[in-house]
Amino acid sequence: MSAELRTKLRVGLRAELRTELRTELRVELRAQLRAQLRVELRVELRVELRAELRVELRVELRVKLRVELCTELCTEPSYIRIFF
């Protein structure tokens, strides 16, 4: 095999290996980015859900307290005159 042919083969193989390596790296990076985005999205969703739940719980608590207060006040004879 001539030196020129060997050189061409080496150059061709190197180029092919670089292309394969780039492809592998791209695939790996995409997988890592997907995993990272999933984690970030989970965290973001947890934060949003907590905020929504806090609001819902505050509303429910207010309603519950109003009902309790109204029940208490309405059973007291002196307060019935105030409300009605």
PDB file of N, CA, C and O in Angstrom:
ATOM      1  N   MET A   1       0.848  -1.166   0.000  1.00  0.00           N
ATOM      2  CA  MET A   1       0.000   0.000   0.000  1.00  0.00           C
ATOM      3  C   MET A   1       0.898   1.235   0.000  1.00  0.00           C
ATOM      4  O   MET A   1       1.845   1.343   0.778  1.00  0.00           O
ATOM      5  N   SER A   2       0.576   2.131  -0.873  1.00  0.00           N
ATOM      6  CA  SER A   2       1.437   3.310  -0.996  1.00  0.00           C
ATOM      7  C   SER A   2       1.199   4.281   0.154  1.00  0.00           C
ATOM      8  O   SER A   2       0.148   4.271   0.795  1.00  0.00           O
ATOM      9  N   ALA A   3       2.200   5.117   0.397  1.00  0.00           N
ATOM     10  CA  ALA A   3       2.133   6.115   1.470  1.00  0.00           C
ATOM     11  C   ALA A   3       0.991   7.093   1.224  1.00  0.00           C
ATOM     12  O   ALA A   3       0.318   7.530   2.157  1.00  0.00           O
ATOM     13  N   GLU A   4       0.786   7.422  -0.032  1.00  0.00           N
ATOM     14  CA  GLU A   4      -0.281   8.368  -0.377  1.00  0.00           C
ATOM     15  C   GLU A   4      -1.661   7.781  -0.044  1.00  0.00           C
ATOM     16  O   GLU A   4      -2.534   8.470   0.484  1.00  0.00           O
ATOM     17  N   LEU A   5      -1.828   6.523  -0.359  1.00  0.00           N
ATOM     18  CA  LEU A   5      -3.096   5.846  -0.088  1.00  0.00           C
ATOM     19  C   LEU A   5      -3.346   5.748   1.420  1.00  0.00           C
ATOM     20  O   LEU A   5      -4.458   5.970   1.900  1.00  0.00           O
ATOM     21  N   ARG A   6      -2.273   5.408   2.154  1.00  0.00           N
ATOM     22  CA  ARG A   6      -2.398   5.336   3.622  1.00  0.00           C
ATOM     23  C   ARG A   6      -2.782   6.687   4.212  1.00  0.00           C
ATOM     24  O   ARG A   6      -3.617   6.759   5.114  1.00  0.00           O
ATOM     25  N   THR A   7      -2.177   7.750   3.707  1.00  0.00           N
ATOM     26  CA  THR A   7      -2.481   9.105   4.179  1.00  0.00           C
ATOM     27  C   THR A   7      -3.937   9.444   3.901  1.00  0.00           C
ATOM     28  O   THR A   7      -4.632   9.981   4.764  1.00  0.00           O
ATOM     29  N   LYS A   8      -4.399   9.130   2.692  1.00  0.00           N
ATOM     30  CA  LYS A   8      -5.802   9.404   2.349  1.00  0.00           C
ATOM     31  C   LYS A   8      -6.750   8.630   3.266  1.00  0.00           C
ATOM     32  O   LYS A   8      -7.768   9.153   3.718  1.00  0.00           O
ATOM     33  N   LEU A   9      -6.392   7.373   3.528  1.00  0.00           N
ATOM     34  CA  LEU A   9      -7.224   6.558   4.416  1.00  0.00           C
ATOM     35  C   LEU A   9      -7.278   7.148   5.827  1.00  0.00           C
ATOM     36  O   LEU A   9      -8.344   7.245   6.435  1.00  0.00           O
ATOM     37  N   ARG A  10      -6.104   7.540   6.336  1.00  0.00           N
ATOM     38  CA  ARG A  10      -6.052   8.146   7.675  1.00  0.00           C
ATOM     39  C   ARG A  10      -6.885   9.413   7.739  1.00  0.00           C
ATOM     40  O   ARG A  10      -7.670   9.603   8.669  1.00  0.00           O
ATOM     41  N   VAL A  11      -6.714  10.280   6.749  1.00  0.00           N
ATOM     42  CA  VAL A  11      -7.450  11.542   6.709  1.00  0.00           C
ATOM     43  C   VAL A  11      -8.945  11.262   6.635  1.00  0.00           C
ATOM     44  O   VAL A  11      -9.734  11.892   7.340  1.00  0.00           O
ATOM     45  N   GLY A  12      -9.331  10.326   5.793  1.00  0.00           N
ATOM     46  CA  GLY A  12     -10.748   9.955   5.657  1.00  0.00           C
ATOM     47  C   GLY A  12     -11.309   9.390   6.941  1.00  0.00           C
ATOM     48  O   GLY A  12     -12.417   9.732   7.355  1.00  0.00           O
ATOM     49  N   LEU A  13     -10.528   8.510   7.576  1.00  0.00           N
ATOM     50  CA  LEU A  13     -10.973   7.905   8.835  1.00  0.00           C
ATOM     51  C   LEU A  13     -11.113   8.958   9.935  1.00  0.00           C
ATOM     52  O   LEU A  13     -12.073   8.938  10.706  1.00  0.00           O
ATOM     53  N   ARG A  14     -10.158   9.868  10.000  1.00  0.00           N
ATOM     54  CA  ARG A  14     -10.233  10.937  11.004  1.00  0.00           C
ATOM     55  C   ARG A  14     -11.488  11.787  10.804  1.00  0.00           C
ATOM     56  O   ARG A  14     -12.197  12.108  11.758  1.00  0.00           O
ATOM     57  N   ALA A  15     -11.743  12.137   9.562  1.00  0.00           N
ATOM     58  CA  ALA A  15     -12.931  12.952   9.261  1.00  0.00           C
ATOM     59  C   ALA A  15     -14.201  12.194   9.645  1.00  0.00           C
ATOM     60  O   ALA A  15     -15.125  12.765  10.226  1.00  0.00           O
ATOM     61  N   GLU A  16     -14.236  10.910   9.316  1.00  0.00           N
ATOM     62  CA  GLU A  16     -15.396  10.091   9.645  1.00  0.00           C
ATOM     63  C   GLU A  16     -15.578   9.980  11.164  1.00  0.00           C
ATOM     64  O   GLU A  16     -16.691  10.086  11.678  1.00  0.00           O
ATOM     65  N   LEU A  17     -14.465   9.765  11.867  1.00  0.00           N
ATOM     66  CA  LEU A  17     -14.526   9.667  13.328  1.00  0.00           C
ATOM     67  C   LEU A  17     -14.984  10.977  13.958  1.00  0.00           C
ATOM     68  O   LEU A  17     -15.764  10.978  14.910  1.00  0.00           O
ATOM     69  N   ARG A  18     -14.488  12.103  13.417  1.00  0.00           N
ATOM     70  CA  ARG A  18     -14.921  13.404  13.936  1.00  0.00           C
ATOM     71  C   ARG A  18     -16.423  13.591  13.752  1.00  0.00           C
ATOM     72  O   ARG A  18     -17.112  14.080  14.648  1.00  0.00           O
ATOM     73  N   THR A  19     -16.919  13.199  12.590  1.00  0.00           N
ATOM     74  CA  THR A  19     -18.353  13.313  12.310  1.00  0.00           C
ATOM     75  C   THR A  19     -19.152  12.452  13.278  1.00  0.00           C
ATOM     76  O   THR A  19     -20.151  12.905  13.837  1.00  0.00           O
ATOM     77  N   GLU A  20     -18.714  11.207  13.478  1.00  0.00           N
ATOM     78  CA  GLU A  20     -19.402  10.307  14.408  1.00  0.00           C
ATOM     79  C   GLU A  20     -19.372  10.860  15.826  1.00  0.00           C
ATOM     80  O   GLU A  20     -20.371  10.813  16.545  1.00  0.00           O
ATOM     81  N   LEU A  21     -18.224  11.379  16.217  1.00  0.00           N
ATOM     82  CA  LEU A  21     -18.073  11.929  17.556  1.00  0.00           C
ATOM     83  C   LEU A  21     -18.998  13.129  17.756  1.00  0.00           C
ATOM     84  O   LEU A  21     -19.642  13.258  18.797  1.00  0.00           O
ATOM     85  N   ARG A  22     -19.058  14.001  16.752  1.00  0.00           N
ATOM     86  CA  ARG A  22     -19.956  15.158  16.830  1.00  0.00           C
ATOM     87  C   ARG A  22     -21.403  14.704  16.985  1.00  0.00           C
ATOM     88  O   ARG A  22     -22.151  15.250  17.796  1.00  0.00           O
ATOM     89  N   THR A  23     -21.786  13.707  16.208  1.00  0.00           N
ATOM     90  CA  THR A  23     -23.152  13.186  16.282  1.00  0.00           C
ATOM     91  C   THR A  23     -23.435  12.627  17.670  1.00  0.00           C
ATOM     92  O   THR A  23     -24.479  12.909  18.259  1.00  0.00           O
ATOM     93  N   GLU A  24     -22.499  11.829  18.193  1.00  0.00           N
ATOM     94  CA  GLU A  24     -22.658  11.252  19.534  1.00  0.00           C
ATOM     95  C   GLU A  24     -22.778  12.345  20.588  1.00  0.00           C
ATOM     96  O   GLU A  24     -23.630  12.274  21.473  1.00  0.00           O
ATOM     97  N   LEU A  25     -21.922  13.352  20.486  1.00  0.00           N
ATOM     98  CA  LEU A  25     -21.956  14.448  21.449  1.00  0.00           C
ATOM     99  C   LEU A  25     -23.284  15.197  21.390  1.00  0.00           C
ATOM    100  O   LEU A  25     -23.848  15.557  22.423  1.00  0.00           O
ATOM    101  N   ARG A  26     -23.779  15.429  20.173  1.00  0.00           N
ATOM    102  CA  ARG A  26     -25.074  16.104  20.016  1.00  0.00           C
ATOM    103  C   ARG A  26     -26.183  15.308  20.696  1.00  0.00           C
ATOM    104  O   ARG A  26     -27.008  15.864  21.422  1.00  0.00           O
ATOM    105  N   VAL A  27     -26.191  14.004  20.452  1.00  0.00           N
ATOM    106  CA  VAL A  27     -27.210  13.135  21.046  1.00  0.00           C
ATOM    107  C   VAL A  27     -27.121  13.187  22.567  1.00  0.00           C
ATOM    108  O   VAL A  27     -28.132  13.305  23.258  1.00  0.00           O
ATOM    109  N   GLU A  28     -25.891  13.097  23.076  1.00  0.00           N
ATOM    110  CA  GLU A  28     -25.670  13.133  24.527  1.00  0.00           C
ATOM    111  C   GLU A  28     -26.116  14.463  25.129  1.00  0.00           C
ATOM    112  O   GLU A  28     -26.788  14.500  26.159  1.00  0.00           O
ATOM    113  N   LEU A  29     -25.730  15.552  24.467  1.00  0.00           N
ATOM    114  CA  LEU A  29     -26.110  16.880  24.948  1.00  0.00           C
ATOM    115  C   LEU A  29     -27.617  17.066  24.955  1.00  0.00           C
ATOM    116  O   LEU A  29     -28.177  17.619  25.902  1.00  0.00           O
ATOM    117  N   ARG A  30     -28.271  16.606  23.902  1.00  0.00           N
ATOM    118  CA  ARG A  30     -29.740  16.704  23.851  1.00  0.00           C
ATOM    119  C   ARG A  30     -30.368  15.962  25.019  1.00  0.00           C
ATOM    120  O   ARG A  30     -31.289  16.465  25.663  1.00  0.00           O
ATOM    121  N   ALA A  31     -29.867  14.766  25.287  1.00  0.00           N
ATOM    122  CA  ALA A  31     -30.401  13.968  26.399  1.00  0.00           C
ATOM    123  C   ALA A  31     -30.186  14.693  27.726  1.00  0.00           C
ATOM    124  O   ALA A  31     -31.086  14.735  28.564  1.00  0.00           O
ATOM    125  N   GLN A  32     -28.998  15.261  27.919  1.00  0.00           N
ATOM    126  CA  GLN A  32     -28.716  15.994  29.155  1.00  0.00           C
ATOM    127  C   GLN A  32     -29.610  17.221  29.285  1.00  0.00           C
ATOM    128  O   GLN A  32     -30.133  17.507  30.362  1.00  0.00           O
ATOM    129  N   LEU A  33     -29.783  17.945  28.179  1.00  0.00           N
ATOM    130  CA  LEU A  33     -30.641  19.135  28.210  1.00  0.00           C
ATOM    131  C   LEU A  33     -32.086  18.769  28.522  1.00  0.00           C
ATOM    132  O   LEU A  33     -32.754  19.454  29.297  1.00  0.00           O
ATOM    133  N   ARG A  34     -32.566  17.685  27.914  1.00  0.00           N
ATOM    134  CA  ARG A  34     -33.940  17.235  28.201  1.00  0.00           C
ATOM    135  C   ARG A  34     -34.103  16.931  29.683  1.00  0.00           C
ATOM    136  O   ARG A  34     -35.075  17.348  30.312  1.00  0.00           O
ATOM    137  N   ALA A  35     -33.137  16.200  30.233  1.00  0.00           N
ATOM    138  CA  ALA A  35     -33.200  15.848  31.658  1.00  0.00           C
ATOM    139  C   ALA A  35     -33.185  17.107  32.520  1.00  0.00           C
ATOM    140  O   ALA A  35     -33.960  17.220  33.470  1.00  0.00           O
ATOM    141  N   GLN A  36     -32.310  18.049  32.192  1.00  0.00           N
ATOM    142  CA  GLN A  36     -32.200  19.295  32.955  1.00  0.00           C
ATOM    143  C   GLN A  36     -33.499  20.105  32.860  1.00  0.00           C
ATOM    144  O   GLN A  36     -33.965  20.655  33.857  1.00  0.00           O
ATOM    145  N   LEU A  37     -34.077  20.175  31.658  1.00  0.00           N
ATOM    146  CA  LEU A  37     -35.329  20.911  31.478  1.00  0.00           C
ATOM    147  C   LEU A  37     -36.466  20.261  32.250  1.00  0.00           C
ATOM    148  O   LEU A  37     -37.312  20.953  32.817  1.00  0.00           O
ATOM    149  N   ARG A  38     -36.489  18.920  32.274  1.00  0.00           N
ATOM    150  CA  ARG A  38     -37.519  18.216  33.049  1.00  0.00           C
ATOM    151  C   ARG A  38     -37.428  18.597  34.520  1.00  0.00           C
ATOM    152  O   ARG A  38     -38.439  18.874  35.165  1.00  0.00           O
ATOM    153  N   VAL A  39     -36.202  18.608  35.044  1.00  0.00           N
ATOM    154  CA  VAL A  39     -36.004  18.959  36.454  1.00  0.00           C
ATOM    155  C   VAL A  39     -36.459  20.398  36.702  1.00  0.00           C
ATOM    156  O   VAL A  39     -37.180  20.665  37.663  1.00  0.00           O
ATOM    157  N   GLU A  40     -36.035  21.332  35.829  1.00  0.00           N
ATOM    158  CA  GLU A  40     -36.420  22.732  35.993  1.00  0.00           C
ATOM    159  C   GLU A  40     -37.923  22.900  35.907  1.00  0.00           C
ATOM    160  O   GLU A  40     -38.510  23.673  36.665  1.00  0.00           O
ATOM    161  N   LEU A  41     -38.547  22.183  34.990  1.00  0.00           N
ATOM    162  CA  LEU A  41     -39.997  22.271  34.831  1.00  0.00           C
ATOM    163  C   LEU A  41     -40.711  21.742  36.067  1.00  0.00           C
ATOM    164  O   LEU A  41     -41.692  22.330  36.524  1.00  0.00           O
ATOM    165  N   ARG A  42     -40.215  20.627  36.609  1.00  0.00           N
ATOM    166  CA  ARG A  42     -40.806  20.068  37.834  1.00  0.00           C
ATOM    167  C   ARG A  42     -40.739  21.081  38.973  1.00  0.00           C
ATOM    168  O   ARG A  42     -41.716  21.293  39.691  1.00  0.00           O
ATOM    169  N   VAL A  43     -39.567  21.704  39.126  1.00  0.00           N
ATOM    170  CA  VAL A  43     -39.392  22.689  40.197  1.00  0.00           C
ATOM    171  C   VAL A  43     -40.357  23.856  39.989  1.00  0.00           C
ATOM    172  O   VAL A  43     -41.022  24.302  40.924  1.00  0.00           O
ATOM    173  N   GLU A  44     -40.420  24.345  38.743  1.00  0.00           N
ATOM    174  CA  GLU A  44     -41.297  25.470  38.425  1.00  0.00           C
ATOM    175  C   GLU A  44     -42.762  25.125  38.706  1.00  0.00           C
ATOM    176  O   GLU A  44     -43.503  25.930  39.268  1.00  0.00           O
ATOM    177  N   LEU A  45     -43.166  23.917  38.306  1.00  0.00           N
ATOM    178  CA  LEU A  45     -44.545  23.483  38.536  1.00  0.00           C
ATOM    179  C   LEU A  45     -44.843  23.354  40.027  1.00  0.00           C
ATOM    180  O   LEU A  45     -45.928  23.720  40.480  1.00  0.00           O
ATOM    181  N   ARG A  46     -43.881  22.834  40.789  1.00  0.00           N
ATOM    182  CA  ARG A  46     -44.074  22.726  42.240  1.00  0.00           C
ATOM    183  C   ARG A  46     -44.298  24.094  42.858  1.00  0.00           C
ATOM    184  O   ARG A  46     -45.190  24.270  43.687  1.00  0.00           O
ATOM    185  N   VAL A  47     -43.485  25.066  42.452  1.00  0.00           N
ATOM    186  CA  VAL A  47     -43.605  26.429  42.984  1.00  0.00           C
ATOM    187  C   VAL A  47     -44.985  26.993  42.645  1.00  0.00           C
ATOM    188  O   VAL A  47     -45.657  27.562  43.505  1.00  0.00           O
ATOM    189  N   GLU A  48     -45.406  26.830  41.382  1.00  0.00           N
ATOM    190  CA  GLU A  48     -46.716  27.327  40.960  1.00  0.00           C
ATOM    191  C   GLU A  48     -47.836  26.658  41.733  1.00  0.00           C
ATOM    192  O   GLU A  48     -48.758  27.322  42.208  1.00  0.00           O
ATOM    193  N   LEU A  49     -47.753  25.328  41.860  1.00  0.00           N
ATOM    194  CA  LEU A  49     -48.793  24.595  42.575  1.00  0.00           C
ATOM    195  C   LEU A  49     -48.877  25.020  44.037  1.00  0.00           C
ATOM    196  O   LEU A  49     -49.969  25.180  44.582  1.00  0.00           O
ATOM    197  N   ARG A  50     -47.727  25.202  44.662  1.00  0.00           N
ATOM    198  CA  ARG A  50     -47.734  25.651  46.061  1.00  0.00           C
ATOM    199  C   ARG A  50     -48.432  26.994  46.195  1.00  0.00           C
ATOM    200  O   ARG A  50     -49.239  27.200  47.102  1.00  0.00           O
ATOM    201  N   ALA A  51     -48.116  27.905  45.283  1.00  0.00           N
ATOM    202  CA  ALA A  51     -48.737  29.232  45.317  1.00  0.00           C
ATOM    203  C   ALA A  51     -50.255  29.107  45.146  1.00  0.00           C
ATOM    204  O   ALA A  51     -51.019  29.734  45.881  1.00  0.00           O
ATOM    205  N   GLU A  52     -50.685  28.298  44.178  1.00  0.00           N
ATOM    206  CA  GLU A  52     -52.118  28.110  43.944  1.00  0.00           C
ATOM    207  C   GLU A  52     -52.791  27.477  45.156  1.00  0.00           C
ATOM    208  O   GLU A  52     -53.878  27.890  45.560  1.00  0.00           O
ATOM    209  N   LEU A  53     -52.139  26.475  45.731  1.00  0.00           N
ATOM    210  CA  LEU A  53     -52.718  25.810  46.900  1.00  0.00           C
ATOM    211  C   LEU A  53     -52.832  26.769  48.085  1.00  0.00           C
ATOM    212  O   LEU A  53     -53.819  26.745  48.819  1.00  0.00           O
ATOM    213  N   ARG A  54     -51.818  27.609  48.262  1.00  0.00           N
ATOM    214  CA  ARG A  54     -51.885  28.591  49.353  1.00  0.00           C
ATOM    215  C   ARG A  54     -53.097  29.498  49.190  1.00  0.00           C
ATOM    216  O   ARG A  54     -53.821  29.766  50.148  1.00  0.00           O
ATOM    217  N   VAL A  55     -53.308  29.966  47.963  1.00  0.00           N
ATOM    218  CA  VAL A  55     -54.455  30.849  47.702  1.00  0.00           C
ATOM    219  C   VAL A  55     -55.757  30.101  47.988  1.00  0.00           C
ATOM    220  O   VAL A  55     -56.641  30.617  48.671  1.00  0.00           O
ATOM    221  N   GLU A  56     -55.867  28.875  47.456  1.00  0.00           N
ATOM    222  CA  GLU A  56     -57.079  28.078  47.680  1.00  0.00           C
ATOM    223  C   GLU A  56     -57.321  27.845  49.165  1.00  0.00           C
ATOM    224  O   GLU A  56     -58.446  27.982  49.646  1.00  0.00           O
ATOM    225  N   LEU A  57     -56.265  27.494  49.888  1.00  0.00           N
ATOM    226  CA  LEU A  57     -56.415  27.236  51.320  1.00  0.00           C
ATOM    227  C   LEU A  57     -56.829  28.490  52.070  1.00  0.00           C
ATOM    228  O   LEU A  57     -57.645  28.426  52.990  1.00  0.00           O
ATOM    229  N   ARG A  58     -56.263  29.643  51.678  1.00  0.00           N
ATOM    230  CA  ARG A  58     -56.666  30.900  52.321  1.00  0.00           C
ATOM    231  C   ARG A  58     -58.146  31.179  52.107  1.00  0.00           C
ATOM    232  O   ARG A  58     -58.859  31.570  53.031  1.00  0.00           O
ATOM    233  N   VAL A  59     -58.596  30.972  50.878  1.00  0.00           N
ATOM    234  CA  VAL A  59     -60.016  31.202  50.559  1.00  0.00           C
ATOM    235  C   VAL A  59     -60.884  30.254  51.370  1.00  0.00           C
ATOM    236  O   VAL A  59     -61.862  30.676  51.987  1.00  0.00           O
ATOM    237  N   GLU A  60     -60.526  28.960  51.372  1.00  0.00           N
ATOM    238  CA  GLU A  60     -61.300  27.973  52.132  1.00  0.00           C
ATOM    239  C   GLU A  60     -61.326  28.317  53.621  1.00  0.00           C
ATOM    240  O   GLU A  60     -62.362  28.203  54.277  1.00  0.00           O
ATOM    241  N   LEU A  61     -60.190  28.735  54.139  1.00  0.00           N
ATOM    242  CA  LEU A  61     -60.115  29.084  55.557  1.00  0.00           C
ATOM    243  C   LEU A  61     -60.993  30.286  55.873  1.00  0.00           C
ATOM    244  O   LEU A  61     -61.681  30.309  56.893  1.00  0.00           O
ATOM    245  N   ARG A  62     -60.967  31.294  54.987  1.00  0.00           N
ATOM    246  CA  ARG A  62     -61.822  32.473  55.197  1.00  0.00           C
ATOM    247  C   ARG A  62     -63.299  32.089  55.228  1.00  0.00           C
ATOM    248  O   ARG A  62     -64.057  32.538  56.088  1.00  0.00           O
ATOM    249  N   VAL A  63     -63.688  31.248  54.269  1.00  0.00           N
ATOM    250  CA  VAL A  63     -65.088  30.815  54.206  1.00  0.00           C
ATOM    251  C   VAL A  63     -65.460  30.055  55.470  1.00  0.00           C
ATOM    252  O   VAL A  63     -66.510  30.286  56.069  1.00  0.00           O
ATOM    253  N   LYS A  64     -64.583  29.150  55.858  1.00  0.00           N
ATOM    254  CA  LYS A  64     -64.836  28.345  57.054  1.00  0.00           C
ATOM    255  C   LYS A  64     -64.969  29.236  58.295  1.00  0.00           C
ATOM    256  O   LYS A  64     -65.864  29.043  59.118  1.00  0.00           O
ATOM    257  N   LEU A  65     -64.063  30.212  58.416  1.00  0.00           N
ATOM    258  CA  LEU A  65     -64.116  31.116  59.568  1.00  0.00           C
ATOM    259  C   LEU A  65     -65.384  31.962  59.554  1.00  0.00           C
ATOM    260  O   LEU A  65     -65.981  32.206  60.603  1.00  0.00           O
ATOM    261  N   ARG A  66     -65.798  32.413  58.365  1.00  0.00           N
ATOM    262  CA  ARG A  66     -67.040  33.188  58.271  1.00  0.00           C
ATOM    263  C   ARG A  66     -68.235  32.359  58.706  1.00  0.00           C
ATOM    264  O   ARG A  66     -69.099  32.829  59.446  1.00  0.00           O
ATOM    265  N   VAL A  67     -68.270  31.107  58.230  1.00  0.00           N
ATOM    266  CA  VAL A  67     -69.382  30.224  58.592  1.00  0.00           C
ATOM    267  C   VAL A  67     -69.400  30.006  60.099  1.00  0.00           C
ATOM    268  O   VAL A  67     -70.456  30.086  60.727  1.00  0.00           O
ATOM    269  N   GLU A  68     -68.239  29.732  60.679  1.00  0.00           N
ATOM    270  CA  GLU A  68     -68.166  29.516  62.127  1.00  0.00           C
ATOM    271  C   GLU A  68     -68.590  30.766  62.892  1.00  0.00           C
ATOM    272  O   GLU A  68     -69.353  30.695  63.855  1.00  0.00           O
ATOM    273  N   LEU A  69     -68.082  31.907  62.446  1.00  0.00           N
ATOM    274  CA  LEU A  69     -68.403  33.163  63.109  1.00  0.00           C
ATOM    275  C   LEU A  69     -69.898  33.449  63.009  1.00  0.00           C
ATOM    276  O   LEU A  69     -70.535  33.825  63.993  1.00  0.00           O
ATOM    277  N   CYS A  70     -70.446  33.268  61.821  1.00  0.00           N
ATOM    278  CA  CYS A  70     -71.862  33.518  61.608  1.00  0.00           C
ATOM    279  C   CYS A  70     -72.698  32.572  62.467  1.00  0.00           C
ATOM    280  O   CYS A  70     -73.695  32.975  63.066  1.00  0.00           O
ATOM    281  N   THR A  71     -72.276  31.311  62.517  1.00  0.00           N
ATOM    282  CA  THR A  71     -72.989  30.323  63.330  1.00  0.00           C
ATOM    283  C   THR A  71     -72.964  30.740  64.796  1.00  0.00           C
ATOM    284  O   THR A  71     -73.984  30.687  65.485  1.00  0.00           O
ATOM    285  N   GLU A  72     -71.793  31.154  65.265  1.00  0.00           N
ATOM    286  CA  GLU A  72     -71.670  31.599  66.651  1.00  0.00           C
ATOM    287  C   GLU A  72     -72.517  32.829  66.929  1.00  0.00           C
ATOM    288  O   GLU A  72     -73.247  32.891  67.918  1.00  0.00           O
ATOM    289  N   LEU A  73     -72.406  33.797  66.044  1.00  0.00           N
ATOM    290  CA  LEU A  73     -73.122  35.056  66.247  1.00  0.00           C
ATOM    291  C   LEU A  73     -74.627  34.877  66.142  1.00  0.00           C
ATOM    292  O   LEU A  73     -75.391  35.496  66.884  1.00  0.00           O
ATOM    293  N   CYS A  74     -75.041  34.034  65.223  1.00  0.00           N
ATOM    294  CA  CYS A  74     -76.472  33.850  65.014  1.00  0.00           C
ATOM    295  C   CYS A  74     -77.129  33.062  66.137  1.00  0.00           C
ATOM    296  O   CYS A  74     -78.350  33.109  66.285  1.00  0.00           O
ATOM    297  N   THR A  75     -76.362  32.355  66.914  1.00  0.00           N
ATOM    298  CA  THR A  75     -76.947  31.605  68.037  1.00  0.00           C
ATOM    299  C   THR A  75     -77.037  32.462  69.285  1.00  0.00           C
ATOM    300  O   THR A  75     -77.757  32.114  70.221  1.00  0.00           O
ATOM    301  N   GLU A  76     -76.326  33.564  69.317  1.00  0.00           N
ATOM    302  CA  GLU A  76     -76.399  34.484  70.448  1.00  0.00           C
ATOM    303  C   GLU A  76     -77.619  35.392  70.268  1.00  0.00           C
ATOM    304  O   GLU A  76     -77.725  36.080  69.253  1.00  0.00           O
ATOM    305  N   PRO A  77     -78.516  35.403  71.212  1.00  0.00           N
ATOM    306  CA  PRO A  77     -79.743  36.208  71.069  1.00  0.00           C
ATOM    307  C   PRO A  77     -79.479  37.707  70.849  1.00  0.00           C
ATOM    308  O   PRO A  77     -80.195  38.356  70.087  1.00  0.00           O
ATOM    309  N   SER A  78     -78.473  38.244  71.502  1.00  0.00           N
ATOM    310  CA  SER A  78     -78.209  39.690  71.379  1.00  0.00           C
ATOM    311  C   SER A  78     -77.719  40.069  69.978  1.00  0.00           C
ATOM    312  O   SER A  78     -77.946  41.191  69.526  1.00  0.00           O
ATOM    313  N   TYR A  79     -77.052  39.142  69.294  1.00  0.00           N
ATOM    314  CA  TYR A  79     -76.533  39.453  67.968  1.00  0.00           C
ATOM    315  C   TYR A  79     -77.584  39.277  66.870  1.00  0.00           C
ATOM    316  O   TYR A  79     -77.463  39.855  65.790  1.00  0.00           O
ATOM    317  N   ILE A  80     -78.597  38.492  67.148  1.00  0.00           N
ATOM    318  CA  ILE A  80     -79.630  38.283  66.135  1.00  0.00           C
ATOM    319  C   ILE A  80     -80.253  39.615  65.767  1.00  0.00           C
ATOM    320  O   ILE A  80     -80.547  39.863  64.598  1.00  0.00           O
ATOM    321  N   ARG A  81     -80.457  40.478  66.760  1.00  0.00           N
ATOM    322  CA  ARG A  81     -81.059  41.793  66.499  1.00  0.00           C
ATOM    323  C   ARG A  81     -80.177  42.647  65.585  1.00  0.00           C
ATOM    324  O   ARG A  81     -80.684  43.437  64.789  1.00  0.00           O
ATOM    325  N   ILE A  82     -78.865  42.486  65.703  1.00  0.00           N
ATOM    326  CA  ILE A  82     -77.929  43.296  64.894  1.00  0.00           C
ATOM    327  C   ILE A  82     -78.023  42.876  63.435  1.00  0.00           C
ATOM    328  O   ILE A  82     -78.078  43.727  62.548  1.00  0.00           O
ATOM    329  N   PHE A  83     -78.042  41.576  63.180  1.00  0.00           N
ATOM    330  CA  PHE A  83     -78.063  41.094  61.807  1.00  0.00           C
ATOM    331  C   PHE A  83     -79.419  41.218  61.126  1.00  0.00           C
ATOM    332  O   PHE A  83     -79.496  41.359  59.906  1.00  0.00           O
ATOM    333  N   PHE A  84     -80.485  41.163  61.915  1.00  0.00           N
ATOM    334  CA  PHE A  84     -81.812  41.191  61.307  1.00  0.00           C
ATOM    335  C   PHE A  84     -82.534  42.413  61.727  1.00  0.00           C
ATOM    336  O   PHE A  84     -83.676  42.626  61.321  1.00  0.00           O
TER     337      PHE A  84
END
